[in-house]
């Protein structure tokens, strides 16, 4: 389960630290709110490297995910 996402200098996101509650299954918002950018950041952290991921004018970007794993997933 995704517990936290921390993003710095990724695309248009300068800095974001988002704690997610257990049981969250959807992220909603208006057009242009950044939902797709958040998904892109998660995919980037999981290995989908986007050569244009660094925010314009910055030298680096970072995306950190904090996950919890059940015993069943660990055994798998």
Residue, then its C-alpha position, 0 to 999 in steps of 0.5 A: x500500500x502506498x503511504x507517502x509520496x515525496x516529489x521534488x523538481x519533477x515536471x511542474x511539481x517544485x515540491x510535494x509531500x503527500x501522506x495517503x490514508x490506508x484504504x485510499x483507492x482513488x485520486x480525483x480532482x478538476x482538469x489540470x489539478x495534477x492527477x496525471x503528473x502524480x501518476x507519472x511521478x509514481x511510474x518514474x519512481x518505479x522505473x519508467x524513466x522520462x528524459x524530460x522529468x526534471x523541472x525546467x531550470x533545475x539540475x535534478x528531480x527526486x521521487x520517493x515512495x513509502x510503501x507498506x507490505x503485508x506478510x502475504x506480499x512479502x511471502x509472494 
